[in-house]
Amino acid sequence: MTVEERIEAADRRKIEGNEYFKEKKFEEAMQQYEMAIAYMGDDFMFQLFGKYRDMALAVKNPCHLNMAACLIKLKRFDEAIAQCTIVLSEDENNVKALFRRGKARAELGQTESAREDFLKAKKYAPGDKEIQRELRLLAEHDKAVYLKQKELYKGLFGPRPEPKPKASNFLLLVWRWLASLIGYLVKLFKPKNE
């Protein structure tokens, strides 16, 4: 197979995968994307330069991103992160890869990493509504976690002790005075043994 034929075959698989994706057949779509990526194996990519490498990446990277989209739909977030990271190793500013990796990380509770991905994606696509929405959702999540922790730790050390009323302090003083007076009187009137 020539380079062009290989790229065309991979592109056909990608298009078939896209059709399955539209039908919500995510497993079947992933099989097509995997076959397309197989046409673009590391040995093949290593040999490509210039326009041929660009042509191959124009098919390969969308397949990885589409795989990530399928994996997110199937709630296989770690695998989705791996697919996006492959694309980012070739193109560190790929907005779709940053967005999808951020989405997968957010689903795993990795909010700081997700925020970094979304902020970097926003830098290259400042008007993107989906990125802004995800950042807003993260902020709401952080606020909810903060309020929950605040409520949880509020009673951890117990309520502050209230100062005792001064009347009870006065009563205590009177009892102590009486006790010491009685002690003194007992000593005073105690018969002395000589």
SULHUBEL-V251192 format. One record per residue. N is the residue number from 1. RES is the residue in three letters. D_CENTER is the distance of its C-alpha to the mean C-alpha in Angstrom with 1 decimal. Layout:
n: <N,N>
res: <RES,RES>
d_center: <D_CENTER,D_CENTER>
This chain:
n: <1,2,3,4,5,6,7,8,9,10,11,12,13,14,15,16,17,18,19,20,21,22,23,24,25,26,27,28,29,30,31,32,33,34,35,36,37,38,39,40,41,42,43,44,45,46,47,48,49,50,51,52,53,54,55,56,57,58,59,60,61,62,63,64,65,66,67,68,69,70,71,72,73,74,75,76,77,78,79,80,81,82,83,84,85,86,87,88,89,90,91,92,93,94,95,96,97,98,99,100,101,102,103,104,105,106,107,108,109,110,111,112,113,114,115,116,117,118,119,120,121,122,123,124,125,126,127,128,129,130,131,132,133,134,135,136,137,138,139,140,141,142,143,144,145,146,147,148,149,150,151,152,153,154,155,156,157,158,159,160,161,162,163,164,165,166,167,168,169,170,171,172,173,174,175,176,177,178,179,180,181,182,183,184,185,186,187,188,189,190,191,192,193,194>
res: <MET,THR,VAL,GLU,GLU,ARG,ILE,GLU,ALA,ALA,ASP,ARG,ARG,LYS,ILE,GLU,GLY,ASN,GLU,TYR,PHE,LYS,GLU,LYS,LYS,PHE,GLU,GLU,ALA,MET,GLN,GLN,TYR,GLU,MET,ALA,ILE,ALA,TYR,MET,GLY,ASP,ASP,PHE,MET,PHE,GLN,LEU,PHE,GLY,LYS,TYR,ARG,ASP,MET,ALA,LEU,ALA,VAL,LYS,ASN,PRO,CYS,HIS,LEU,ASN,MET,ALA,ALA,CYS,LEU,ILE,LYS,LEU,LYS,ARG,PHE,ASP,GLU,ALA,ILE,ALA,GLN,CYS,THR,ILE,VAL,LEU,SER,GLU,ASP,GLU,ASN,ASN,VAL,LYS,ALA,LEU,PHE,ARG,ARG,GLY,LYS,ALA,ARG,ALA,GLU,LEU,GLY,GLN,THR,GLU,SER,ALA,ARG,GLU,ASP,PHE,LEU,LYS,ALA,LYS,LYS,TYR,ALA,PRO,GLY,ASP,LYS,GLU,ILE,GLN,ARG,GLU,LEU,ARG,LEU,LEU,ALA,GLU,HIS,ASP,LYS,ALA,VAL,TYR,LEU,LYS,GLN,LYS,GLU,LEU,TYR,LYS,GLY,LEU,PHE,GLY,PRO,ARG,PRO,GLU,PRO,LYS,PRO,LYS,ALA,SER,ASN,PHE,LEU,LEU,LEU,VAL,TRP,ARG,TRP,LEU,ALA,SER,LEU,ILE,GLY,TYR,LEU,VAL,LYS,LEU,PHE,LYS,PRO,LYS,ASN,GLU>
d_center: <43.5,43.4,40.2,40.6,41.2,38.1,35.9,37.6,37.1,33.4,33.2,35.1,32.6,29.7,31.7,32.3,28.7,28.0,30.7,29.2,25.8,27.6,29.2,25.8,27.1,23.9,25.3,28.4,26.6,24.7,28.0,29.5,26.7,27.0,30.8,30.4,28.2,30.9,33.5,31.5,31.2,30.8,34.6,35.3,32.8,34.1,37.6,36.6,37.1,37.3,37.4,37.1,33.8,32.5,33.9,32.2,28.7,29.2,29.3,27.0,23.9,23.9,24.3,21.2,19.3,21.0,20.2,16.5,17.2,19.1,16.6,14.0,16.9,17.7,14.2,14.5,11.0,11.8,15.0,13.7,11.7,15.1,17.1,15.4,15.7,19.4,19.9,18.3,20.7,23.5,22.3,19.6,19.7,19.4,17.8,17.2,15.6,13.2,12.5,12.2,10.1,7.6,8.1,7.9,4.6,3.5,6.3,5.6,3.6,2.2,2.6,5.7,6.0,5.1,7.5,9.8,10.2,10.9,13.2,15.0,15.5,16.8,19.2,20.8,20.7,21.0,22.5,20.0,19.4,16.5,14.5,15.7,14.9,11.2,11.2,13.3,11.2,8.3,11.3,12.7,9.9,10.1,13.9,14.1,12.4,14.8,17.7,17.2,17.2,20.2,22.0,21.4,22.7,25.4,27.8,26.9,29.9,32.1,33.8,35.8,39.4,41.8,44.8,47.9,50.6,53.5,56.0,54.8,55.0,58.6,59.4,58.1,60.3,63.3,62.9,62.6,65.7,67.6,66.6,67.8,71.0,71.8,71.2,73.6,76.2,76.2,76.7,79.4,81.5,81.0,84.4,84.9,86.2,88.8>
